[in-house]
């Protein structure tokens, strides 16, 4: 099964989203799609699904291909039970048993299977839709931001499921650990161009850097050629003889070539006045339908970058509202300093006039933004956060969901707060915007509290954790991924760090060697399978050859399945030693 983009171009209003894109994806590929919000990641998915039609070129799919799709925003018919939604994916050829449907719903945190769609939140709808995608047969599974609205335990579960996935997989996600562990190819969208890398996320970064260096070198060479040609062509009519017409045409063609300029910009917060007393909670307790926490003591320090984690519904957003004075404690005391200027980013997208232009939305807040290097205009600030001049004059209704989230983040940062409270800031943001945000936070002049389930993001920025678990809040100085490996997110009992001892037993050398050997063998087997499939696709006459290739393919796939199963067994053994 193959999906091929053959010279595909696509324009949305006046914006070129794709410019003569050509690439192929097979059902042995696990492809991660990356690019700045608004560059066309979701558009590529819709072109594959046939929901959008190219302006030119062709999207070619193998006959009889079955595709399952998880959109960013899930819409269900009302008053249907979640069990019926899962079972609706059942077919005569690929039946879903009721126990399978109930099992996957339980995995995604649903204790009752009669719940109807009209009672579900947006996050719950996404979980039901994801559960359906995982148990419904497909040749290609396409997931658009699957980790949004999932807590850490579900992200890790989904990661394990997709590591075992044996058919085609296409993912749009900002979760960099997810891309690193799941994907064997990366498709990058950059200024309308597409680049397909045979690499996981880490290797992709290396290959992308090499590509940009080559482009920079090509740009310098082109500039030198153009300078020489411009000098020649400016000498006047004497140089413009008939035999030199080809050179003049060459100059005109060279002049048309454009390289996109990539300005490096780092916006840093200014040092605003912040008193000694920030926020302190003394013996605080709070219930909201159920007990969230009690007898909690907390002091916010100027240097804190705190990751606030825990299962959905454990009270993290309520805790933020208490810090800002939007909710009160049931008992205990909260003391706030008098110099606080809190910048708050809520989970939900704020309501913005859809008919207002991007530039007008920001200028209505501030026309000039103070930075450590002086004042810059709202337009320059927007450009630094990846809104080019054309996009700034687009109406809000014309930009993508990720761009709206980026705009919401900008509206918080330009007010130059001295405390940041960010509730799920990574949802819908592209990786490049996340890197801008990470740099901003690491250079921020005040404390930061952030709710996120993005392990990479939390590992990179946080120096402290607040874990909401079992109706209490526990503080930890561990790195988030280390905390997850040590305690997990779903244990019934939180172990005290002081009593934690690393296991004395080390992973046996024989197991380490077997894991290393499998990691070398499995990619080679995947490459052999790919080569045999390619030979089969060209062989249409010689029946004997076709049978030989088919037998060889079946043996290789069986061999790879055995290796994969053994590899997953060894990883579970390795986890036990941790």
N, C-alpha and C positions, 0 to 999 in steps of 0.2 A: 504494500500500500504506500503510495507516494503522493505528496502534495507539491506541486511545482508552480512557482510564480515566474512567468515568462514575459520579461520586459514590461512589468505592470506599473502604470502611473495612475495616481489618484489625487484629485484636487477637491478640497472641501471649501466651498465658496471661492475665495481668491488664494487660498493657501495650498501650496504643493505639499501634500503629505508624503506621497511616494513618487520617486522619479526613476522610472525604468528599472524597477526592482526585479532581480532574477536570482532565484535560489530554489533548492529542493530539500524537502524534509521527508524522511522515510519512517516507517513504523517501528524502526529500531532506535530512533533518535529520541532523546529527552531534551527538548530545546527550551532554554530560558530566553525570553525577549526583554531587552533592556533599552532604555532611551528616556530622554526628558519627557515629562508629561506634556501631552499635546502633539507629540511627534508622530503618532499613528499606531501605537502598540495595539490598542483595541480595534482600530480600523483594519489591521492585518487579520485579526481574528474574525471580524465580520466579513471580510473578503473571502476567507476560507469557508465560512458558513454559507456564503451566498447572500448575506443580508445587505451587502454593498456590492456594486458593480464597478469594475475598473473603468477609468476614462479611456485607457488604451492598454494593450497587452492582454494577457489571459491567465487566469488561475485554473490549473489543470489538476483534477483529482482522479485517482484510480476508481474504476467502476465498482459500485456496490459498497463504497466506503461508509462506515457508520461512525459518526462523530458525536461525542457528548461534550456539552459546553456549560461551564459555570460562569455566568456573567458577573460583573462587579456588583450590580444592583439586581436583586432577585425579586420577581413578581410572580405570585401564585394566584390562581382563582380562589375566591373566598369560600370558607366553610367546607374545606376538604381536610380530612384527617392526615396527619403526617405519615402514618403507616400506608395509607392509600397512595400518597405521593410517591413513596419509595417503590411500592408494588406496581405503579403505573409504568415503570421502566422494564417490566417483564415482557418477554416475547416467547413465541412457541419454540424458537431455536435457542434462546438464552433465558431460561426461566429463573425468576428470583423467588426463592422460597420465603415463606413468612418469617421463619426463624432467622434467616439472613437479614431481612429488613429490620426486625426488632433488634438484632445484635448490633447492626451498624448505628441505629438510632441511639441505643444505649451508650455506645462508644462516644457519641457526640453529645452526651449529657441529657438525653430525654428519658425521663422515668415513666412517663405515660405516653402511649402510642395513639390515644384517641384525641389528642390536642388538635384543634383545627387551625387552619392558616390565618384566620382573621384575628386570632389572639397572639400571634407571633410578633416579636420585635424584628427589626431589620437584621440584626445579628443572628437571631434564631432561624430566620428564613434562609440566610446564607448557609448555616450549618446543615439544615435539612437538604438544601439543594446540593451541597457538597457530598453528603452521605449518599444521595441518589446517584450522583455521578460515579462514585466509587464502586457501587454494586451493579450498575447497569452496564451491559457489555458495550464496548466500542473498540474500533480500530485505532482511533485517535481520541485522547482525552485532552480537552483544552480548558485551562483554568485561568481566569482573570482575577488576580489578587486573592488567591484562596486563603491566605493567612489572616486577612482582615477579619476582625470580630472573633478570632480564635484565641483562647488563652494558651499559655505555654505548653500545657500537657497535651492539648489537642494538636498544636503545631508539631510537637515531637511525634505524636501518633501518626499524623498525616505524612510526615517525613519518612517514617518507617514503612508505611504502606506504599508510598511512591518509589522507595528504594527497590521494592520487589516488583514494580510495574514492568510488564513484559511487552507492552504495546506502545504505540506512538504517544508522546506526551509533549504538550506545548504549554508553557507557564509564563504568565506575566506576574512578576512579584518584585517587591523591593527588599525582601528578606534575603540578605546576602549569604548567610549560613545555609539557607534552604537551596539557593542556586548552586552553592559550592558542593553540596552533598548529593543533590538530585540530578543535576543536568550534565550531559556529556557534550552539549553544543550550546553556543550562545549566538543569538541573532540580535545585532545592534542596529538601532535606527538612529541616524545622525544626519540632520539637515536634508531629509528626503531620501538619503541613500541607505542601503542595507548592506550589512557586513556579517557573513556567517562564519563563526569561528568553531573549529573542531576542538573544543576545550571546555573545561569547567570554569567557574567564575574566576578563580585565582589565576589560571593560565590565560583566561580572556583579558584580564587587566594587563598582563605582560605583553600579549600580542597587540592589544589596542595601543599601548604606549609606543610600540615599534611602528605601528601604522601612522600614528600622529607625527613621529619623528621623520618618517619617510615623506609625509605630506609637507612638513615644514621644509625639508630639504628640496622637494620638488618646487615649492613656492619660491624659495630663494633662487633656484636655477631659472625659473620662469621670469622672475623679476629682472635677472641679469640679461636674459635673452631679449626681453621687451625693451630694456634700457638701450641695448645695442641697436635693436631694430628701429626704435624711436629716433635715435641719433641719425641713423641712415636715412630714414624716411623724411626727416625734417630738413635734409640738405636741399630739397627743392626739386623743380621739374627735371633738372639734368639727370637725377638718379632714377627718374620714372620712365625709363625706356621700355619698349614693348617686352624685351626679354626679362625685365625685372618685375613684370606683373604678378608672377607667381610668388615672388617674395613679399609684395605688397599684400596679396591675399593671405599669405601665411601670417603676417603681422596682424591683420584684422581678426583672423581666427584665434591667434594667441591672446589677443586683447579681450576676447569674450570669456576666457577661462577665469573662473572665480574660485577663490579659496575662502571658506568661512573663517572669520576671525574669532579666536577664542580668547577673550580677555580674562585674565585671572583677577578675581576680586575677593577680598576678605573683609566683610563688614564686622566690625567689633563694637561692642557696647561701650558707651561712654561711662566714666566713673561718676555715678550720681551719689548724692549724700544718702548714707544708710547708717542709722544709729546703732548703738551696741545691742539694744534690745530689739529682736526681730519678732519671732513667734515662739511662744512656749505653751505647752499643754500640761496641766497638772491633774493626774488621776482622772483622765477623761474617759467617759463611757458613752456609747451610742448604739441605739437599736433602731432598725428600720424594717418592720415586718419580722425581723429576727435580730438577735444580738450580733453586732458587727465587731465591737471591741469594748473592753472595759479596763479601768485602772491603768490607762496608758499615759506614760510620761514622755515628753518630747521637747527638745530644744533645737531650733533651727539656727545653724551657724552660717556665717557669711561665705565660707568656702565649700559648703555642702553642694554636691551634685547627687541627688538621691533618686534612685530608681524605685518606684512604687509598684510592686507586683503582687499577683494573686489571681485566683480564679475569677471569672466574670461573676458579678453579683456579690463579691466579698466586701464591698464598701469603699473601694478606692476613690470613686468619683464623689461620694458623700464626704469622705475625709477632706478632699480638696475644697469642697464647698464650706466645710467647717473652718478651714484655714482662712478662707476669704470672707467669712462672716455671713455667708448666704444660708448656712444651716447652723443650728446651735447644738451644743453637747446636751445629752440627757442629764449628765452629772459631771462634776469636775469643773475646772477653770481653764480658760484660754486667755492669754495675754498677748496683745499685738503692739508692736512699736508704732511710733507716731510718724515715721518717715517712709512707711511702706508704699511703694508704687508697683502693684502686682500686675504683671502681664499674664493674662489667662487665655489659653487656647482650649476650648471645649472639644469633646469628642465629635459632636454633631457639627455639620457645616452650618454657619450662621446664615440667616436669611438676608440675601442681598438683592437689591433691585436688578432683575435680570436684563433690563433694558439700558442700564447705565454702562458706560465704557470703563474698561479696566483702569485707565489713567485717572478718570474722574473719581472713581471709588477711592483710590489712594489719596488723591489731592484733596478730597473732602475731609480726610483725616489730617494730613500734613502735606504742604506743598514743598517744604524743605526739611530735610532730615539731618540732624546733627550726628556726626560720626567723630571718631578720634582724629581723623584727618581734616575736619572742617565740615561745612554744610554741603550736601549734595541735593539735587532736585529729585522730586518723586519719580520722574521718568528715569533718571540715572539709577535710582535705587531699584526700580522694577527691572531694569535691564540687568543689574547685577544678580537678581534672582531669576534670571533666565526668561524674562518676558522681553522679547525684542520689540523694536519700534512699531512694527505692524500689529503685533498682538496687543500692544497697549491701547490701540484704538479700536479693538474688537469689543463688542458688547459681551457682558458676563454670560449671557445665554449661549454664546458661540464657543466658549472655552470648555475644556474637558473637566471632569470631576477632580482629577489630580491637580489641575491648574487652579481650580477654585480653592482647594485646600491650601495650595501654596500662597494664594492671595490672602487667605485668612491668616496664615502664619505671618506674612509681611505686615498685615494690619496690626498685629500684636507687637512686632519688633520695632516698628518705626516710632512707637511712643516712648522708646528708651526706658523700659521698666527697670527697677532695681531688684526685683524678685520675679522669677519665671515659674509658672505652674502650667504644665503642658499635659493634657489628657489625650493619650494615644496620638501623638503628633505624626507618627510614621505611617498611619493609615492613608493610603492613596498617594503618598509622596513618592516621586521617583528617586533613584539612588543618588543622582547628582545633587538634588535639593537636600537630601539627607546629609550628604557630605558637607554642604554649606551650613546646615543647621548644627551639625556636630562641631564644626570649627567655631561657630558662633558661641555655642554653649561652653566649650572648653576655654574660651577667652572671656567669658561673661564675668562682670565685676561683682556679681551678687550670687545668692544661692539659687539653685534650680531643683524643682521637684517634677518628676516626669513619670507618668504611667505609660508603660509600653510592654509588649510581649516580644519585641524584636531583640533577640539575644545579642546580635552583632552590635546594634545601637547601644544597648545598655552596657555591654562589655567595654565599649570604646569610651564612653563618657562618664560613667558613674564611679564615685568613690565610696558610696554607701548604699545599702538596700533597706527598704521597709517592706516586709513580707506579710501580707494579709492572709491568715490561714487559721482555721479552727477557732474562729471568733476572737482572735487576738492579733496584735501587730508585733512582729519580732524584728529587731534591728540586726543587720549583718554587715560586716566589712568585706565579705567575699565578692569575687567577680561573679556576675549573674550565672553564666554558663557553668562555672565551678560549683555554685550553689545547687543548680539543678542536678548536676551529676552526683553531688554528695547526698542531697536530701530528697530530690524530686519535688514536684509541686503538689502532689496529691497524697503524700503520706499522712496518716492520721495523727502522728505525733511529731512535733518539731523537736529535733535534737538540739541540744545546746552546743554551740561551737566550741566552748571550753572543754567539753567532754569528748569531742570528736577526735578519733585517732585514725590515721590512714591504715588500711589493712597491711599487715606485715607481709602477707603472701603476695609475691609478685607474679605476674602473668608468666607461665612457663615459656621457655625459649621455643619449644616445639610449636606451641600455638602461635606465638608471634611470627615465627618463620612461615608457618602455613598460611597465615593471613597475608603476609607480604607476598608469598608465592602466588596466591589466588588473585591478589591485586595486579600482579603482572600478567597472569594468564587470561583473566576474563576480558580485558580490552582486546587482546589478540584474537580470542575466539569471536568477539563481536565483529572485528574487522574481517575475519575469515567468512563469517555468515554474510556480511555485507557484500563481499566479493562473489560468493556463490550465487547470491540473489541477482547480482548484476549479470553474471554469466547466463543465468536462467532467463533473464528478461530479453537477452539477445538471441537465445537458441530457440528457434521455432520449427525447425524441420527434422533434425536428427533425434528420433524418439529415444534411441539408446542413450545418447548424451543427456537428454532431459531426465531420464530415469536415474542415471548416475549422479547428476547434480542434485536431484530431489532427495535421493538416499543420503548423500553426503550432507545436505542441508539439515535433514531430520536428525542425523547423528550429532552434528555440531550443536544444534539447538538443544537436544537432549543433554548433551555433555555440559553446555553452558548452564542449563537449569540446575543440574546436579551441583555444579561449582557455586552457583549463586546461593542455593539453599545451604550448602556447607558454609559459605562465607557469612551468611546471616546468623547461623548457629554459633559460629566462632565469635561474632560481634557481641552476641548475647552473653557468651561466656566471659568475654573481655569486660563487659559492663559489670558483671558480678564481682570481678576482681577490684573494680573501682569502688 
